Amino acid sequence: MSSGVDSPPATPDDDSVYFNSEFILFIGLFVILCFLFCLVALNACTWLTPNRTTIHDHFSLPAAKLLRTIPKVTYSAAHNSSSSSDCAICLSEFLVGDEIRVLPRCHHCFHAVCIDRWIGSHFTCPSCRQLLLKTTRETTQS
């Protein structure tokens, strides 16, 4: 027996939570933005402090002092007549305009970048192995 009254369509209960795809996307973006904000806040001190590092700061103190005493020179046609026309570290030829360093004791030439990296871990000339730093023994004998 039908009373003629149709029952209303089924609706979710008031206690149940209904999520649609836009709401889930919104929550995901909110979480990502919060995470990024936290990263920025944690690193703000390092970003706001002035960068006072120089090219020699990552070297040991003796290496940094040694590099300050060896000036950089721009390679030119006048240097081209010398016997060494290539860097013994990277094995490439010097080009006009390259920054080079001429070692004071043995006068060997190297690209500034190459010899800087070498001096970071060695205190000898890469070609002749002559010491680049004066030792205490040499200073007392002079």
VMD Tcl script that builds the backbone (N, CA, C; Angstrom):
set m [mol new atoms 426]
animate dup $m
set s [atomselect $m all]
$s set {name element resname resid chain x y z} {
  {N N MET 1 A 0.786 -1.161 0.000}
  {CA C MET 1 A 0.000 0.000 0.000}
  {C C MET 1 A 0.845 1.248 0.000}
  {N N SER 2 A 0.508 2.032 -0.851}
  {CA C SER 2 A 1.256 3.246 -1.025}
  {C C SER 2 A 0.425 4.399 -0.539}
  {N N SER 3 A 1.012 5.239 0.272}
  {CA C SER 3 A 0.285 6.368 0.837}
  {C C SER 3 A 0.341 7.572 -0.078}
  {N N GLY 4 A 1.121 7.516 -1.086}
  {CA C GLY 4 A 1.207 8.607 -2.029}
  {C C GLY 4 A 2.246 9.642 -1.656}
  {N N VAL 5 A 2.846 9.487 -0.512}
  {CA C VAL 5 A 3.874 10.440 -0.091}
  {C C VAL 5 A 5.224 9.782 -0.350}
  {N N ASP 6 A 5.995 10.449 -1.156}
  {CA C ASP 6 A 7.341 9.931 -1.430}
  {C C ASP 6 A 8.287 10.360 -0.321}
  {N N SER 7 A 9.203 9.485 0.004}
  {CA C SER 7 A 10.183 9.831 1.043}
  {C C SER 7 A 11.244 10.760 0.445}
  {N N PRO 8 A 11.784 11.679 1.251}
  {CA C PRO 8 A 12.795 12.607 0.732}
  {C C PRO 8 A 14.071 11.864 0.347}
  {N N PRO 9 A 14.831 12.422 -0.597}
  {CA C PRO 9 A 16.077 11.741 -0.984}
  {C C PRO 9 A 17.047 11.673 0.190}
  {N N ALA 10 A 17.885 10.663 0.129}
  {CA C ALA 10 A 18.846 10.459 1.221}
  {C C ALA 10 A 19.870 11.579 1.209}
  {N N THR 11 A 20.099 12.199 2.346}
  {CA C THR 11 A 21.098 13.261 2.503}
  {C C THR 11 A 22.092 12.809 3.551}
  {N N PRO 12 A 23.277 13.349 3.494}
  {CA C PRO 12 A 24.256 12.956 4.511}
  {C C PRO 12 A 23.806 13.416 5.881}
  {N N ASP 13 A 24.151 12.634 6.863}
  {CA C ASP 13 A 23.811 12.987 8.236}
  {C C ASP 13 A 24.537 14.251 8.652}
  {N N ASP 14 A 24.011 14.936 9.627}
  {CA C ASP 14 A 24.659 16.143 10.116}
  {C C ASP 14 A 26.004 15.833 10.753}
  {N N ASP 15 A 26.198 14.641 11.279}
  {CA C ASP 15 A 27.439 14.283 11.958}
  {C C ASP 15 A 28.558 13.902 10.984}
  {N N SER 16 A 28.225 13.585 9.776}
  {CA C SER 16 A 29.255 13.153 8.839}
  {C C SER 16 A 29.938 14.375 8.216}
  {N N VAL 17 A 31.188 14.203 7.798}
  {CA C VAL 17 A 31.957 15.287 7.197}
  {C C VAL 17 A 31.997 15.043 5.700}
  {N N TYR 18 A 31.671 16.064 4.965}
  {CA C TYR 18 A 31.632 15.949 3.517}
  {C C TYR 18 A 32.755 16.802 2.928}
  {N N PHE 19 A 33.712 16.162 2.235}
  {CA C PHE 19 A 34.830 16.863 1.606}
  {C C PHE 19 A 34.670 16.804 0.095}
  {N N ASN 20 A 34.804 17.927 -0.546}
  {CA C ASN 20 A 34.847 17.895 -1.998}
  {C C ASN 20 A 36.276 18.146 -2.454}
  {N N SER 21 A 36.544 17.997 -3.718}
  {CA C SER 21 A 37.918 18.071 -4.212}
  {C C SER 21 A 38.517 19.471 -4.058}
  {N N GLU 22 A 37.725 20.534 -4.189}
  {CA C GLU 22 A 38.269 21.879 -4.017}
  {C C GLU 22 A 38.727 22.113 -2.586}
  {N N PHE 23 A 37.996 21.591 -1.623}
  {CA C PHE 23 A 38.372 21.771 -0.221}
  {C C PHE 23 A 39.673 21.034 0.087}
  {N N ILE 24 A 39.835 19.830 -0.438}
  {CA C ILE 24 A 41.071 19.067 -0.224}
  {C C ILE 24 A 42.249 19.790 -0.878}
  {N N LEU 25 A 42.039 20.333 -2.071}
  {CA C LEU 25 A 43.082 21.093 -2.748}
  {C C LEU 25 A 43.459 22.338 -1.936}
  {N N PHE 26 A 42.471 23.026 -1.393}
  {CA C PHE 26 A 42.714 24.202 -0.564}
  {C C PHE 26 A 43.532 23.843 0.668}
  {N N ILE 27 A 43.183 22.779 1.337}
  {CA C ILE 27 A 43.929 22.337 2.529}
  {C C ILE 27 A 45.370 21.983 2.152}
  {N N GLY 28 A 45.555 21.285 1.042}
  {CA C GLY 28 A 46.907 20.917 0.601}
  {C C GLY 28 A 47.761 22.143 0.325}
  {N N LEU 29 A 47.203 23.114 -0.387}
  {CA C LEU 29 A 47.949 24.341 -0.662}
  {C C LEU 29 A 48.247 25.119 0.610}
  {N N PHE 30 A 47.317 25.133 1.531}
  {CA C PHE 30 A 47.521 25.816 2.807}
  {C C PHE 30 A 48.675 25.182 3.584}
  {N N VAL 31 A 48.733 23.861 3.611}
  {CA C VAL 31 A 49.812 23.157 4.316}
  {C C VAL 31 A 51.155 23.457 3.653}
  {N N ILE 32 A 51.195 23.453 2.324}
  {CA C ILE 32 A 52.446 23.739 1.615}
  {C C ILE 32 A 52.902 25.170 1.890}
  {N N LEU 33 A 51.983 26.116 1.854}
  {CA C LEU 33 A 52.343 27.505 2.143}
  {C C LEU 33 A 52.842 27.681 3.572}
  {N N CYS 34 A 52.219 26.997 4.511}
  {CA C CYS 34 A 52.688 27.060 5.905}
  {C C CYS 34 A 54.101 26.501 6.019}
  {N N PHE 35 A 54.367 25.398 5.337}
  {CA C PHE 35 A 55.698 24.795 5.355}
  {C C PHE 35 A 56.733 25.766 4.772}
  {N N LEU 36 A 56.418 26.376 3.632}
  {CA C LEU 36 A 57.345 27.332 3.026}
  {C C LEU 36 A 57.571 28.546 3.925}
  {N N PHE 37 A 56.525 29.018 4.562}
  {CA C PHE 37 A 56.653 30.145 5.482}
  {C C PHE 37 A 57.596 29.786 6.632}
  {N N CYS 38 A 57.467 28.590 7.162}
  {CA C CYS 38 A 58.357 28.155 8.258}
  {C C CYS 38 A 59.805 28.095 7.788}
  {N N LEU 39 A 60.034 27.593 6.566}
  {CA C LEU 39 A 61.399 27.549 6.045}
  {C C LEU 39 A 61.987 28.949 5.907}
  {N N VAL 40 A 61.200 29.865 5.408}
  {CA C VAL 40 A 61.672 31.241 5.256}
  {C C VAL 40 A 61.960 31.855 6.615}
  {N N ALA 41 A 61.087 31.615 7.576}
  {CA C ALA 41 A 61.283 32.185 8.912}
  {C C ALA 41 A 62.536 31.630 9.577}
  {N N LEU 42 A 62.795 30.324 9.400}
  {CA C LEU 42 A 63.966 29.722 10.022}
  {C C LEU 42 A 65.273 30.206 9.390}
  {N N ASN 43 A 65.241 30.493 8.107}
  {CA C ASN 43 A 66.466 30.915 7.417}
  {C C ASN 43 A 66.581 32.419 7.267}
  {N N ALA 44 A 65.671 33.173 7.836}
  {CA C ALA 44 A 65.680 34.628 7.666}
  {C C ALA 44 A 66.959 35.259 8.204}
  {N N CYS 45 A 67.485 34.733 9.303}
  {CA C CYS 45 A 68.705 35.341 9.873}
  {C C CYS 45 A 69.867 35.216 8.915}
  {N N THR 46 A 70.031 34.073 8.288}
  {CA C THR 46 A 71.170 33.901 7.393}
  {C C THR 46 A 70.989 34.702 6.118}
  {N N TRP 47 A 69.763 34.893 5.674}
  {CA C TRP 47 A 69.532 35.673 4.466}
  {C C TRP 47 A 69.687 37.162 4.721}
  {N N LEU 48 A 69.389 37.606 5.922}
  {CA C LEU 48 A 69.420 39.032 6.207}
  {C C LEU 48 A 70.796 39.536 6.607}
  {N N THR 49 A 71.674 38.653 7.058}
  {CA C THR 49 A 73.012 39.090 7.436}
  {C C THR 49 A 73.820 39.333 6.174}
  {N N PRO 50 A 74.663 40.369 6.160}
  {CA C PRO 50 A 75.438 40.643 4.953}
  {C C PRO 50 A 76.450 39.541 4.704}
  {N N ASN 51 A 76.689 39.275 3.451}
  {CA C ASN 51 A 77.643 38.244 3.061}
  {C C ASN 51 A 79.041 38.846 3.084}
  {N N ARG 52 A 79.838 38.453 4.045}
  {CA C ARG 52 A 81.173 39.031 4.206}
  {C C ARG 52 A 82.261 38.053 3.813}
  {N N THR 53 A 81.925 37.049 3.038}
  {CA C THR 53 A 82.938 36.085 2.642}
  {C C THR 53 A 83.708 36.622 1.450}
  {N N THR 54 A 84.955 36.262 1.391}
  {CA C THR 54 A 85.779 36.612 0.237}
  {C C THR 54 A 86.193 35.322 -0.436}
  {N N ILE 55 A 86.899 35.457 -1.531}
  {CA C ILE 55 A 87.294 34.272 -2.283}
  {C C ILE 55 A 88.235 33.377 -1.477}
  {N N HIS 56 A 88.975 33.944 -0.526}
  {CA C HIS 56 A 89.969 33.176 0.214}
  {C C HIS 56 A 89.458 32.663 1.557}
  {N N ASP 57 A 88.199 32.905 1.905}
  {CA C ASP 57 A 87.699 32.511 3.220}
  {C C ASP 57 A 87.626 31.007 3.424}
  {N N HIS 58 A 87.512 30.245 2.356}
  {CA C HIS 58 A 87.398 28.804 2.521}
  {C C HIS 58 A 88.763 28.120 2.598}
  {N N PHE 59 A 89.846 28.892 2.470}
  {CA C PHE 59 A 91.190 28.338 2.576}
  {C C PHE 59 A 91.684 28.436 4.013}
  {N N SER 60 A 92.713 27.660 4.315}
  {CA C SER 60 A 93.350 27.773 5.621}
  {C C SER 60 A 94.050 29.128 5.693}
  {N N LEU 61 A 94.387 29.552 6.884}
  {CA C LEU 61 A 95.017 30.859 7.071}
  {C C LEU 61 A 96.326 30.991 6.294}
  {N N PRO 62 A 97.249 30.012 6.350}
  {CA C PRO 62 A 98.486 30.172 5.558}
  {C C PRO 62 A 98.215 30.241 4.055}
  {N N ALA 63 A 97.264 29.459 3.562}
  {CA C ALA 63 A 96.959 29.486 2.127}
  {C C ALA 63 A 96.358 30.827 1.733}
  {N N ALA 64 A 95.475 31.355 2.556}
  {CA C ALA 64 A 94.859 32.647 2.255}
  {C C ALA 64 A 95.911 33.762 2.255}
  {N N LYS 65 A 96.835 33.723 3.217}
  {CA C LYS 65 A 97.900 34.733 3.256}
  {C C LYS 65 A 98.801 34.617 2.034}
  {N N LEU 66 A 99.115 33.390 1.647}
  {CA C LEU 66 A 99.967 33.179 0.482}
  {C C LEU 66 A 99.292 33.710 -0.785}
  {N N LEU 67 A 98.004 33.447 -0.933}
  {CA C LEU 67 A 97.289 33.918 -2.119}
  {C C LEU 67 A 97.228 35.439 -2.177}
  {N N ARG 68 A 97.186 36.083 -1.018}
  {CA C ARG 68 A 97.174 37.552 -1.006}
  {C C ARG 68 A 98.510 38.131 -1.449}
  {N N THR 69 A 99.595 37.359 -1.290}
  {CA C THR 69 A 100.919 37.871 -1.665}
  {C C THR 69 A 101.244 37.641 -3.137}
  {N N ILE 70 A 100.497 36.788 -3.813}
  {CA C ILE 70 A 100.770 36.513 -5.224}
  {C C ILE 70 A 99.720 37.257 -6.053}
  {N N PRO 71 A 100.092 38.342 -6.696}
  {CA C PRO 71 A 99.088 39.128 -7.436}
  {C C PRO 71 A 98.619 38.405 -8.699}
  {N N LYS 72 A 97.406 38.746 -9.103}
  {CA C LYS 72 A 96.869 38.239 -10.368}
  {C C LYS 72 A 97.343 39.166 -11.485}
  {N N VAL 73 A 97.662 38.587 -12.620}
  {CA C VAL 73 A 98.121 39.337 -13.783}
  {C C VAL 73 A 97.247 38.922 -14.963}
  {N N THR 74 A 96.928 39.848 -15.821}
  {CA C THR 74 A 96.175 39.515 -17.032}
  {C C THR 74 A 97.155 39.090 -18.114}
  {N N TYR 75 A 96.932 37.908 -18.658}
  {CA C TYR 75 A 97.819 37.361 -19.687}
  {C C TYR 75 A 97.698 38.192 -20.954}
  {N N SER 76 A 98.850 38.565 -21.532}
  {CA C SER 76 A 98.854 39.403 -22.734}
  {C C SER 76 A 99.867 38.860 -23.737}
  {N N ALA 77 A 100.007 39.545 -24.839}
  {CA C ALA 77 A 100.944 39.129 -25.881}
  {C C ALA 77 A 102.389 39.163 -25.377}
  {N N ALA 78 A 102.688 40.034 -24.409}
  {CA C ALA 78 A 104.053 40.109 -23.858}
  {C C ALA 78 A 104.408 38.821 -23.121}
  {N N HIS 79 A 103.441 38.230 -22.440}
  {CA C HIS 79 A 103.684 36.961 -21.755}
  {C C HIS 79 A 103.806 35.817 -22.751}
  {N N ASN 80 A 103.246 35.999 -23.931}
  {CA C ASN 80 A 103.194 34.941 -24.934}
  {C C ASN 80 A 104.585 34.512 -25.374}
  {N N SER 81 A 105.573 35.405 -25.270}
  {CA C SER 81 A 106.924 35.076 -25.706}
  {C C SER 81 A 107.667 34.213 -24.683}
  {N N SER 82 A 107.129 34.104 -23.473}
  {CA C SER 82 A 107.818 33.298 -22.452}
  {C C SER 82 A 107.714 31.819 -22.801}
  {N N SER 83 A 108.536 31.021 -22.130}
  {CA C SER 83 A 108.619 29.602 -22.471}
  {C C SER 83 A 107.346 28.832 -22.119}
  {N N SER 84 A 106.657 29.221 -21.048}
  {CA C SER 84 A 105.448 28.485 -20.670}
  {C C SER 84 A 104.217 29.193 -21.217}
  {N N SER 85 A 103.517 28.532 -22.102}
  {CA C SER 85 A 102.327 29.134 -22.684}
  {C C SER 85 A 101.074 28.354 -22.301}
  {N N ASP 86 A 101.234 27.416 -21.367}
  {CA C ASP 86 A 100.065 26.678 -20.919}
  {C C ASP 86 A 100.139 26.423 -19.420}
  {N N CYS 87 A 98.992 26.181 -18.834}
  {CA C CYS 87 A 98.875 25.933 -17.398}
  {C C CYS 87 A 99.158 24.454 -17.138}
  {N N ALA 88 A 100.095 24.189 -16.260}
  {CA C ALA 88 A 100.469 22.800 -15.979}
  {C C ALA 88 A 99.424 22.078 -15.134}
  {N N ILE 89 A 98.461 22.804 -14.588}
  {CA C ILE 89 A 97.422 22.164 -13.773}
  {C C ILE 89 A 96.267 21.682 -14.649}
  {N N CYS 90 A 95.711 22.588 -15.455}
  {CA C CYS 90 A 94.564 22.200 -16.293}
  {C C CYS 90 A 94.983 21.805 -17.696}
  {N N LEU 91 A 96.246 22.011 -18.035}
  {CA C LEU 91 A 96.843 21.641 -19.318}
  {C C LEU 91 A 96.252 22.378 -20.519}
  {N N SER 92 A 95.625 23.522 -20.283}
  {CA C SER 92 A 95.129 24.307 -21.413}
  {C C SER 92 A 96.023 25.529 -21.605}
  {N N GLU 93 A 96.058 26.020 -22.841}
  {CA C GLU 93 A 96.914 27.159 -23.162}
  {C C GLU 93 A 96.343 28.437 -22.575}
  {N N PHE 94 A 97.240 29.376 -22.258}
  {CA C PHE 94 A 96.809 30.686 -21.808}
  {C C PHE 94 A 96.285 31.464 -23.008}
  {N N LEU 95 A 95.179 32.135 -22.808}
  {CA C LEU 95 A 94.618 32.995 -23.842}
  {C C LEU 95 A 94.769 34.443 -23.392}
  {N N VAL 96 A 94.897 35.340 -24.336}
  {CA C VAL 96 A 95.023 36.757 -24.003}
  {C C VAL 96 A 93.779 37.170 -23.221}
  {N N GLY 97 A 93.995 37.771 -22.048}
  {CA C GLY 97 A 92.894 38.190 -21.179}
  {C C GLY 97 A 92.676 37.260 -19.999}
  {N N ASP 98 A 93.295 36.068 -19.999}
  {CA C ASP 98 A 93.166 35.148 -18.863}
  {C C ASP 98 A 93.836 35.742 -17.630}
  {N N GLU 99 A 93.247 35.505 -16.455}
  {CA C GLU 99 A 93.896 35.907 -15.203}
  {C C GLU 99 A 94.864 34.807 -14.799}
  {N N ILE 100 A 96.121 35.168 -14.615}
  {CA C ILE 100 A 97.131 34.190 -14.223}
  {C C ILE 100 A 97.842 34.691 -12.975}
  {N N ARG 101 A 98.516 33.774 -12.323}
  {CA C ARG 101 A 99.408 34.125 -11.217}
  {C C ARG 101 A 100.791 33.600 -11.570}
  {N N VAL 102 A 101.814 34.431 -11.341}
  {CA C VAL 102 A 103.203 34.035 -11.545}
  {C C VAL 102 A 103.787 33.812 -10.164}
  {N N LEU 103 A 104.216 32.600 -9.889}
  {CA C LEU 103 A 104.745 32.286 -8.558}
  {C C LEU 103 A 106.051 33.037 -8.335}
  {N N PRO 104 A 106.209 33.635 -7.157}
  {CA C PRO 104 A 107.345 34.541 -6.936}
  {C C PRO 104 A 108.711 33.863 -6.892}
  {N N ARG 105 A 108.800 32.652 -6.443}
  {CA C ARG 105 A 110.114 32.039 -6.265}
  {C C ARG 105 A 110.614 31.346 -7.530}
  {N N CYS 106 A 109.732 30.678 -8.262}
  {CA C CYS 106 A 110.175 29.921 -9.440}
  {C C CYS 106 A 109.687 30.525 -10.756}
  {N N HIS 107 A 108.791 31.503 -10.684}
  {CA C HIS 107 A 108.267 32.225 -11.846}
  {C C HIS 107 A 107.459 31.353 -12.803}
  {N N HIS 108 A 106.916 30.245 -12.324}
  {CA C HIS 108 A 106.002 29.461 -13.150}
  {C C HIS 108 A 104.639 30.140 -13.164}
  {N N CYS 109 A 103.940 30.040 -14.300}
  {CA C CYS 109 A 102.640 30.697 -14.481}
  {C C CYS 109 A 101.520 29.666 -14.490}
  {N N PHE 110 A 100.400 30.041 -13.888}
  {CA C PHE 110 A 99.216 29.185 -13.844}
  {C C PHE 110 A 97.977 30.057 -13.915}
  {N N HIS 111 A 96.864 29.497 -14.393}
  {CA C HIS 111 A 95.592 30.215 -14.297}
  {C C HIS 111 A 95.344 30.511 -12.827}
  {N N ALA 112 A 94.814 31.678 -12.533}
  {CA C ALA 112 A 94.569 32.069 -11.139}
  {C C ALA 112 A 93.634 31.081 -10.452}
  {N N VAL 113 A 92.593 30.657 -11.132}
  {CA C VAL 113 A 91.639 29.716 -10.538}
  {C C VAL 113 A 92.313 28.379 -10.242}
  {N N CYS 114 A 93.137 27.925 -11.172}
  {CA C CYS 114 A 93.811 26.628 -10.995}
  {C C CYS 114 A 94.780 26.656 -9.814}
  {N N ILE 115 A 95.633 27.680 -9.761}
  {CA C ILE 115 A 96.638 27.731 -8.701}
  {C C ILE 115 A 96.008 28.034 -7.348}
  {N N ASP 116 A 94.906 28.793 -7.338}
  {CA C ASP 116 A 94.210 29.050 -6.070}
  {C C ASP 116 A 93.713 27.734 -5.477}
  {N N ARG 117 A 93.127 26.905 -6.318}
  {CA C ARG 117 A 92.630 25.610 -5.853}
  {C C ARG 117 A 93.801 24.731 -5.384}
  {N N TRP 118 A 94.920 24.768 -6.122}
  {CA C TRP 118 A 96.098 23.972 -5.771}
  {C C TRP 118 A 96.661 24.419 -4.411}
  {N N ILE 119 A 96.796 25.723 -4.219}
  {CA C ILE 119 A 97.374 26.250 -2.981}
  {C C ILE 119 A 96.465 25.965 -1.784}
  {N N GLY 120 A 95.192 25.752 -2.020}
  {CA C GLY 120 A 94.286 25.384 -0.938}
  {C C GLY 120 A 94.697 24.094 -0.250}
  {N N SER 121 A 95.427 23.225 -0.953}
  {CA C SER 121 A 95.823 21.949 -0.341}
  {C C SER 121 A 97.318 21.643 -0.450}
  {N N HIS 122 A 98.088 22.468 -1.172}
  {CA C HIS 122 A 99.534 22.261 -1.313}
  {C C HIS 122 A 100.247 23.594 -1.141}
  {N N PHE 123 A 101.476 23.540 -0.681}
  {CA C PHE 123 A 102.272 24.765 -0.549}
  {C C PHE 123 A 103.542 24.659 -1.382}
  {N N THR 124 A 103.436 23.960 -2.498}
  {CA C THR 124 A 104.561 23.823 -3.413}
  {C C THR 124 A 104.099 24.178 -4.818}
  {N N CYS 125 A 105.052 24.468 -5.678}
  {CA C CYS 125 A 104.748 24.732 -7.081}
  {C C CYS 125 A 104.347 23.410 -7.736}
  {N N PRO 126 A 103.291 23.386 -8.511}
  {CA C PRO 126 A 102.890 22.134 -9.168}
  {C C PRO 126 A 103.909 21.636 -10.191}
  {N N SER 127 A 104.723 22.532 -10.735}
  {CA C SER 127 A 105.688 22.115 -11.753}
  {C C SER 127 A 107.007 21.645 -11.158}
  {N N CYS 128 A 107.608 22.457 -10.292}
  {CA C CYS 128 A 108.951 22.127 -9.783}
  {C C CYS 128 A 108.952 21.682 -8.323}
  {N N ARG 129 A 107.818 21.743 -7.666}
  {CA C ARG 129 A 107.654 21.341 -6.257}
  {C C ARG 129 A 108.467 22.190 -5.280}
  {N N GLN 130 A 108.885 23.371 -5.689}
  {CA C GLN 130 A 109.585 24.277 -4.786}
  {C C GLN 130 A 108.575 24.842 -3.789}
  {N N LEU 131 A 109.002 24.983 -2.536}
  {CA C LEU 131 A 108.116 25.526 -1.504}
  {C C LEU 131 A 107.732 26.962 -1.827}
  {N N LEU 132 A 106.465 27.283 -1.636}
  {CA C LEU 132 A 105.988 28.639 -1.907}
  {C C LEU 132 A 106.054 29.519 -0.673}
  {N N LEU 133 A 106.035 28.915 0.506}
  {CA C LEU 133 A 106.122 29.654 1.768}
  {C C LEU 133 A 107.540 29.576 2.294}
  {N N LYS 134 A 107.989 30.653 2.896}
  {CA C LYS 134 A 109.288 30.605 3.556}
  {C C LYS 134 A 109.130 29.814 4.841}
  {N N THR 135 A 109.997 28.869 5.054}
  {CA C THR 135 A 109.950 28.090 6.294}
  {C C THR 135 A 110.762 28.805 7.364}
  {N N THR 136 A 110.616 28.385 8.598}
  {CA C THR 136 A 111.361 29.009 9.702}
  {C C THR 136 A 112.852 28.797 9.513}
  {N N ARG 137 A 113.230 27.672 8.988}
  {CA C ARG 137 A 114.645 27.381 8.763}
  {C C ARG 137 A 115.236 28.379 7.753}
  {N N GLU 138 A 114.489 28.685 6.682}
  {CA C GLU 138 A 114.973 29.615 5.662}
  {C C GLU 138 A 115.086 31.025 6.227}
  {N N THR 139 A 114.173 31.416 7.091}
  {CA C THR 139 A 114.175 32.769 7.646}
  {C C THR 139 A 115.355 32.965 8.583}
  {N N THR 140 A 115.702 31.959 9.358}
  {CA C THR 140 A 116.809 32.094 10.296}
  {C C THR 140 A 118.161 32.083 9.571}
  {N N GLN 141 A 118.246 31.411 8.427}
  {CA C GLN 141 A 119.495 31.365 7.688}
  {C C GLN 141 A 119.737 32.634 6.892}
  {N N SER 142 A 118.699 33.352 6.538}
  {CA C SER 142 A 118.848 34.566 5.692}
  {C C SER 142 A 119.400 35.717 6.451}
}
mol reanalyze $m
mol bondsrecalc $m
mol representation Tube
mol addrep $m
